[in-house]
Amino acid sequence: MKKLDGANMDIDLVSGDKTSWKQMKCPWNEKECSNTHKCAVKNISICDYFCGIEYLDNVVCCYPEKNILVDNKKSNKK
């Protein structure tokens, strides 16, 4: 698990130099040399590697490991 500093409640770790606070880069974006992946987008999606938020807006990320915190109840329904 990684703890990424600098997220906000829109949880966008790809805002570059447009924030007034220190913001770490998304490890998935770094691997792919892109800026397409976001931890979460309000009312739209949550990244497969997103594992939560800790005090002071630190995003907990499991990239590149499988997210064992994902609720699999939906996929197990028959």
Helices and strands as residue ranges (DSSP letters): E 2-4, H 27-32, E 40-41, E 45-46, E 50-54, E 58-61, H 73-76
